[in-house]
Every structure is written in structure tokens, then in C-alpha cells.
Amino acid sequence: MKTKVVDFLQKEVDLKHIPGAVIHISYQKQVILQEAIGYRRVFPEKEPMELDTVFDLASLTKVVATLPVTLKLLENGDIRLDDPVSYFIPSFGQNGKESITIRHLLTHTSGLPAHKQYYLENLNAEQIFTKICQQELEAPIGQKVIYSDLGLITLYRVIETITSEKFDKYVKQEIFEPLGMIDTGFNPTFPKQRFAATEYSEKLQDYKCGIVHDENTESMGGVSGHAGLFSTISDLAKFASMIENHGVYQGKRMLSEPALRLARKNFTPFDQEYRGLGWILKSPVNSSCGDFFSPFSYGHTGFTGTSIWFDPEIDLHVILLTNRVHFGRQDHILRIRPRLHNMIRAHL
């Protein structure tokens, strides 16, 4: 199976669907494959992918940073899922948003739009959040899944309001440092050659390396609840191990079992897209974990070409890191992910 997985990813590199990838597979608490394939950048010249290459995680930020600190606030009694956002940030409670709760933000059922191109207006973090507070809803609250970056930008502002700390500092202190995730954070300062290059930037006249790909996050100074996090395969493996081990890492409890169990519950059985708290759950159609992962599977993806999936039925997790946007915004990754997960699960 290991050879098949590597050959599969190598073929996708050869077809120029992705520049390269780093793959990590853990089965029954044992790492059975960790491999770097292809290139961390192709333009202007090829540079090989390494196991310690640092990736822009894009929306994996939502589950690796924003979700765990929100669960901690739940455990600490600082919030409950049904707290209205406007309780913490009164200015948010306008234009029909008065009854949006923390639960709605985490399950993408707030009715907020998916995305807005704030960066085109050169807005900073404060101005962007003001716009979100003024935003009207696209759907009734709690009735439809609209995967919304705006909701997770709002949630990170709620976290900052409650903790009186900068989000990046708080997540580092509460999650990354205790897990020994030394290569994980916002606005990283590693040498350029450590990064997987993402998309070409007209502004930079170069490919982005260590500068967040998501334009709104870049406008916000590189830190947000929906994107901005950078990490490596070994750091994400530590995070995944903690999640899989019911919140315990190397004998230390990081998150409670009830919190993690709740996060995996299906809050949106009324929709085609099943959502837990933060997590995407295995859904009836078009699931990025493929066809063979069990109905209890959960994970997340990132626009840059990243993903993490767990199948608790057999103690399996798969982390795939690619920088597919280096080749532009084609959709090959949407077929790569499910086929890769099918191949892995079929052999275990």
C-alpha cells in the first residue's frame, strides 16, 4: 500500500496536478507512512519537497487553531455553545444577526455569506470586522450550511474579546507550545527555502513563500480564525495524535473527552454537508475522505491543497499537505483527495 500511495502522488506530480506533497498515515497509533514527493516549488526553478517543508494550511487553521481554543473556553466555563455572539460583541447584533450563537459559527449555520473580497478595498482587520458586523444574512439562521470564512473571522474576534489576548499568542500558549509544535504559527519567520511556495502575487512580483495565501487574512495582518496558520507534517502529526487519543498527548491532557466527542457530533443532518463543531463529517456525497472511510469519519481541508482526515472506527488518520495553488486555482485536488483516501482505506 505504501508504494501505491507514493506512486499515486508521484503520478499526480508528473501530470502537473500538484507540484509536490507530504503525506502522513497513522494506523492504530503507528506511523505507517511519512514521505515527501515532488517539489516545494517549481517556478522559477524546481526545488525538492522535504519532510520539514512548512505549508500554508489555509482553512486547516479553523480546526488546528480556532476549534481547540474554543473547546478550551467551553471547558473553562467562559462560553456555552448557545451564547449569542452579540453578548460578547454587541455591535455584531444588527441586521438580523442578534440570535447567531457560537454554535452557529462553528457549524457554519449562521446564514452569513461564504466569502467577501474585503482585500480589494484595502481594509485592515478592524475595518473587515466592522463590515461583518454590518453584514446582512444570506440564509435563515440555523437552517442551512454555508461554509463561511466570515463566521470564523467573527469567532476569532470573540476569542480575543474573552481572553483579552491576541489570538495568535493565545493559541500558541494554549495549544502549540504544550504539544511541542515548534514549527507552527502565524506570520512565520523561517528562511524562505523552508516553505512550500503558493500562488504568484502580482503585488510581490513573485510566488508567495511564508506570506499567507488567503488575501483577506493578508489584509488582516496574517492572523485570523479562518486562515493564516503555517505548519509542518510532524507538528500536525502531534496535533492529530492528541485528537485521536481523546485529548491526551504524551500523558498530558490537552482537551477533554466530552468536548472532542461533542465536536464530532452531526449538527446538520438536515443538509447535504454534515458538520460537527469545526469539523467536516463524512457526508452522503462528495466527501473528500472518499467512499470507504466509515460514517464516523471527520476532518477538514484547506484551499492551498491541505487536508486531515480521521477514521475512528479503525484508528486511522491521514494528513496530506500540498501546495496545489502554486499551479493556480485548478480543481484537480478535488479528485485527488477522495481517490487517495479510497486507496489507503481499501488496504487497511
Secondary structure, DSSP 8 states (H G I E B T S, - for coil): -HHHHHHHHHHHHHTTS-SEEEEEEEETTEEEEEEEEEEEE-SSS-EE--TT-BEE-GGGHIIIIIHHHHHHHHHTTS--TT-BHHHH-GGGS-TT-TT-BHHHHHTT-S---S---GGGGT--HHHHHHHHHH---SS-TTSS----HHHHHHHHHHHHHHH-S-HHHHHIIIIIHHHT-TT-EES----GGGB----EETTTTEE-SSS-S-HHHHHTTS--SSS-EEE-HHHHHHHHHHHHTTTEETTEE-S-HHHHHHHTS-S-TTSSS-B-SS-EE--SSS-TTTTTS-TT-EEEEETTTEEEEEETTTTEEEEEEE-GGGG-S-STHHHHHHHHHHHHHHT-
